[in-house]
Amino acid sequence: MDEAGPCRLRLHGIWHDVQLARRPWRIDQHWWRAEPVSRVYYRVVPEDGPPLTIFRDLLTGAWARQEY
């Protein structure tokens, strides 16, 4: 797993540098779902914003923001 994590992300169409706020963690869940889940999560802090959690879907390669 790449512990360096992402160094930039785009919020509202604008690119922001980010710092990793904690080590990444991986979730693999599939036995009770119709579709398997395999993701690496990152807690990051944008240069001008509050911390947020993003993840990379390891099955599709897509990035997304975790909404709680």
C-alpha positions as CSV (number, residue, x, y, z in Angstrom):
1,M,0.0,0.0,0.0
2,D,1.3,3.5,-0.9
3,E,1.5,5.2,2.5
4,A,2.5,8.5,0.9
5,G,-1.0,9.0,-0.3
6,P,-2.3,11.7,-2.6
7,C,-0.5,15.0,-2.7
8,R,-3.3,17.0,-4.5
9,L,-7.0,16.9,-4.9
10,R,-9.7,18.8,-6.7
11,L,-12.5,20.4,-4.6
12,H,-15.2,22.4,-6.4
13,G,-13.1,22.4,-9.6
14,I,-10.0,23.8,-7.9
15,W,-6.8,21.8,-7.2
16,H,-5.5,22.0,-3.7
17,D,-2.2,20.6,-2.2
18,V,-2.9,18.3,0.7
19,Q,-1.1,16.7,3.6
20,L,-1.7,13.3,4.9
21,A,-3.3,13.5,8.4
22,R,-2.9,9.8,9.3
23,R,-1.7,6.6,7.8
24,P,-4.0,5.1,5.1
25,W,-6.2,2.1,6.0
26,R,-7.7,-0.5,3.7
27,I,-11.2,-2.0,3.7
28,D,-12.0,-5.3,2.0
29,Q,-15.7,-6.3,2.4
30,H,-17.5,-8.6,0.1
31,W,-19.1,-11.6,1.8
32,W,-22.4,-10.0,2.6
33,R,-22.7,-7.6,-0.4
34,A,-23.8,-8.2,-3.9
35,E,-20.8,-6.1,-5.1
36,P,-17.4,-6.5,-3.4
37,V,-15.7,-3.5,-1.8
38,S,-12.0,-3.0,-1.8
39,R,-10.8,0.5,-0.9
40,V,-7.8,2.4,0.5
41,Y,-8.9,5.4,2.7
42,Y,-6.8,8.5,3.4
43,R,-7.5,11.3,5.9
44,V,-6.1,14.4,4.3
45,V,-5.9,18.1,5.1
46,P,-6.3,20.5,2.1
47,E,-4.2,23.7,2.2
48,D,-7.2,25.9,2.9
49,G,-9.8,23.7,4.4
50,P,-10.9,21.3,7.1
51,P,-9.7,17.6,7.1
52,L,-11.6,15.1,5.0
53,T,-11.6,11.5,4.1
54,I,-11.1,10.3,0.6
55,F,-10.7,6.8,-0.8
56,R,-9.5,5.0,-3.9
57,D,-11.7,2.1,-5.1
58,L,-9.2,-0.6,-5.9
59,L,-11.7,-2.4,-8.1
60,T,-12.3,0.5,-10.5
61,G,-9.4,2.8,-9.8
62,A,-11.9,5.7,-9.1
63,W,-11.3,8.3,-6.3
64,A,-14.1,9.6,-4.1
65,R,-14.8,11.6,-1.0
66,Q,-16.2,9.7,1.9
67,E,-19.5,11.3,3.0
68,Y,-20.5,10.5,6.6
